[in-house]
Amino acid sequence: MATQENDEDDMEINPAKMLFPADETHGNGPLPMAMLTQDTLTSSSSETEQHYMPSIESTLVIRQLPSQGLSFKLWPAATTLVTLLDQFCSHPSNSPLASSLSNGCQLNILELGSGTGLVGMAAAAILGAKVTVTDLPHVLTNLQFNVDANAGLISLRGGSVHVAPLRWGEAEANDVAVVGREFDVILASDVVYHDHLFDPLLVTLRLFLNSGEPEPKKKKMNFVMAHLRRWKKDSVFFKKAKKLFDVETIHADLPCNGARVGVVVYRMTGKAKSSKSSSQCS
Ligand SMILES: C[S@@+](CC[C@H](N)C(=O)[O-])C[C@H]1O[C@@H](n2cnc3c(N)ncnc32)[C@H](O)[C@@H]1O
């Protein structure tokens, strides 16, 4: 499927379907570091979740700390991306991710707003990819914990995962300079939720997707984002994104649990100047 994203302005979104933990209502500033002592990180409030990936007959384990806030739990769109990665591995040519992931070489992948890191780790394990998982600085301790817990499997599969801070926005462009721009694909799940984060996220995406023409023989960098729409105002993000990037809908889950909408996966690339691109390795 490769249809244009619809605005769906009039769609009714039931706020009761929101899954945000309590701190969401107070904005998305970092939790005070005092709340993230080793005690809290190892306390009984942690939840371990296992994710089996049939394509590689292996399981990833993540630690969630729901009481620490929204960055410390797994969000629904992440599960959709992991399922699509898994299906890509079994049936690459039928996959909605085919045009994003097929380059015949080891992929270099960046994940934005990684949270628990499940998506990035699944990409590394399933694809044998070199992945950089990123988030706000206060999230990185738990992210690194999860990466360490799965490092054996990931390395057996020929992949690797590096953890780095990457704060979205103009003032944080230096984070982008540090992680570099040599990525084939950027992944993200459930990163469009607070309207004050729309512009910072778009600024960061522009740094990657609109940073000039790709090198000759190199495929355009693309951004694959899974999103569960909860608010009408989410459409503001997509309207702005469509002015900056070519935006396609590549997959839509059926709604579940009585929701009106399911997770939708978008593919964004810098606006095309020429339709020619090559899939050869650099
Ligand atoms: C709703 S959570 C989704 C987490 C994870 N991607 C998932 O699907 O399970 C949004 C993530 O974006 C991160 N985030 C929010 N604002 C950010 C910013 N300004 N810069 C970088 N990451 C940010 C949060 O810390 C959080 O991990």
The ligand as an SDF file (V2000), in Angstrom:
LIG
                    3D

 27 29  0  0  0  0  0  0  0  0999 V2000
    5.4040    8.0720   23.8680 C   0  0  0  0  0  0  0  0  0  0  0  0
    7.0680    7.6970   24.1470 S   0  0  0  0  0  0  0  0  0  0  0  0
    7.4040    6.4210   22.9480 C   0  0  0  0  0  0  0  0  0  0  0  0
    8.5760    5.5800   23.3440 C   0  0  0  0  0  0  0  0  0  0  0  0
    8.9440    4.4580   22.3650 C   0  0  0  0  0  0  0  0  0  0  0  0
    9.2820    4.9940   21.0710 N   0  0  0  0  0  0  0  0  0  0  0  0
    7.8060    3.4680   22.2380 C   0  0  0  0  0  0  0  0  0  0  0  0
    7.0920    3.5190   21.2140 O   0  0  0  0  0  0  0  0  0  0  0  0
    7.6240    2.6510   23.1230 O   0  0  0  0  0  0  0  0  0  0  0  0
    7.8850    9.1210   23.3690 C   0  0  0  0  0  0  0  0  0  0  0  0
    9.4040    9.0900   23.4770 C   0  0  0  0  0  0  0  0  0  0  0  0
    9.9240   10.3080   22.9220 O   0  0  0  0  0  0  0  0  0  0  0  0
   10.9090   10.8200   23.7970 C   0  0  0  0  0  0  0  0  0  0  0  0
   10.9820   12.2820   23.6690 N   0  0  0  0  0  0  0  0  0  0  0  0
   10.0460   13.1980   24.0510 C   0  0  0  0  0  0  0  0  0  0  0  0
   10.4740   14.4440   23.8300 N   0  0  0  0  0  0  0  0  0  0  0  0
   11.7110   14.3290   23.2840 C   0  0  0  0  0  0  0  0  0  0  0  0
   12.6710   15.2820   22.8340 C   0  0  0  0  0  0  0  0  0  0  0  0
   12.4510   16.5900   22.9090 N   0  0  0  0  0  0  0  0  0  0  0  0
   13.8300   14.8190   22.3340 N   0  0  0  0  0  0  0  0  0  0  0  0
   14.0730   13.4820   22.2590 C   0  0  0  0  0  0  0  0  0  0  0  0
   13.2070   12.5280   22.6670 N   0  0  0  0  0  0  0  0  0  0  0  0
   12.0390   12.9520   23.1790 C   0  0  0  0  0  0  0  0  0  0  0  0
   10.4140   10.4180   25.1710 C   0  0  0  0  0  0  0  0  0  0  0  0
   11.4410   10.4620   26.1450 O   0  0  0  0  0  0  0  0  0  0  0  0
    9.8740    9.0360   24.9110 C   0  0  0  0  0  0  0  0  0  0  0  0
   10.8370    8.0320   25.0700 O   0  0  0  0  0  0  0  0  0  0  0  0
  1  2  1  0
  2  3  1  0
  2 10  1  0
  3  4  1  0
  4  5  1  0
  5  6  1  0
  5  7  1  0
  7  8  2  0
  7  9  1  0
 10 11  1  0
 11 12  1  0
 11 26  1  0
 12 13  1  0
 13 14  1  0
 13 24  1  0
 14 15  1  0
 14 23  1  0
 15 16  2  0
 16 17  1  0
 17 18  1  0
 17 23  2  0
 18 19  1  0
 18 20  2  0
 20 21  1  0
 21 22  2  0
 22 23  1  0
 24 25  1  0
 24 26  1  0
 26 27  1  0
M  CHG  2   2   1   9  -1
M  END
$$$$
